[in-house]
Amino acid sequence: YRLQPSMEEHVRAAMDNIGFVAPIPGMQVRRTDKLNREAKLMPVEEYMASIERYYDNKKKGVEKRVYLATDEPAVVTELRSKYPDYTFLTDNATVTAASDV
């Protein structure tokens, strides 16, 4: 499929806004609606195990960047605190909007 030109422009602007450069591993951590209806809480360490394996297979000295999609602002804070060697890229406006729903 191909994005419509206006949507492609929107996506590129969003990527530029957060400093997104491929390749980059990403993860989605849902806490609000997902926990209320479907799942139990999964610690961030479980999410990060895959990310750490990804970077273990990369050459030393590579900046450890992760795209983070989440509906819970506290997740961003927790990951940045527990994994200071990583840079977490996220769209703060989207995180805040999702947590307000």
N, C-alpha and C positions, 0 to 999 in steps of 0.2 A: 504494500500500500504506500501511498505518498500523502504527506500532509498537504493541506491546502496552503497556498503561499502565506496567507495571513496567520494561520496557526503555526507554520514553520518559523515565521518571524517572531511570534510570541514565545515559542520554545527557545529559540536562540537568545532572545533578550533575557529570559529567565536564567539560562545557563551562564550567560555573561555576568549577570547580576551576582551570582554566588561563586563565580570563579571555577565553574565546572570545566574540566579538561579530561578527555578520555585518553587512555582507559582508566577506569576508576571502579572499584567495587562499590556496591550499594546495598543498603538494607532498609527494610520498612519495619518499624516498630510501632505496632498499634496497641494502645492501652485503653482508650475510652470506650467506644462502642463495641469493640471486639471482646473485651473482657466482660462486658455486661451481658453479652448474648451467646458467645461461641467458645471462648477459650479461657485457659487459665494463664496467669502471669508467667512470662518466660523472662528470666534474668538477662540483663544486657550481656553478661559474660557468655551466654549461649550463642547470642548473635555474633559476638566478636570472635568466637572460636574459628569460624569460617574465614573471617576477615584476616585474622592473624595467620592462618594457613596460607592464604593468598599471598601475603607479604613475605612469609618465610620462603616462598618459591621465587621471589624477586631478588635481583642483585642488591647488595648492601648499599646503603646511602640513598635509596629511593624515598622520596617524600611519601609518607603514609597518609593518604587522603581517602576519605570514605564519604560517599553521598548518603545522607541520612534523610529518609522520609518518615515522619512521625506525626502523631496527633496529640502528643503530650510534651509540652515544653520541658518538663523535668527530666525527660530522657536525654535531651541535648546536654543539659547541665551535668547529669550523671556520667554520661560517656566522656565528656571533656575532662571531668574530674578524675575518672578511673583510668583513662587512656590518654595521658598528656602528650605522648609521642605521636599521636594521630591528629590530623586535621579533619574535622567533621564539617562537611558542607551541607547546609540546609537552608531552606527558604523560610525565614522567621515569620513572614506574613502568613504563609500557609499553615505553619505550626500553630500560630495563635488563632487563626480562623477556625481550624479544625477542633481545637480545644474549647472554643466558645459554643460549639453546636450542642 
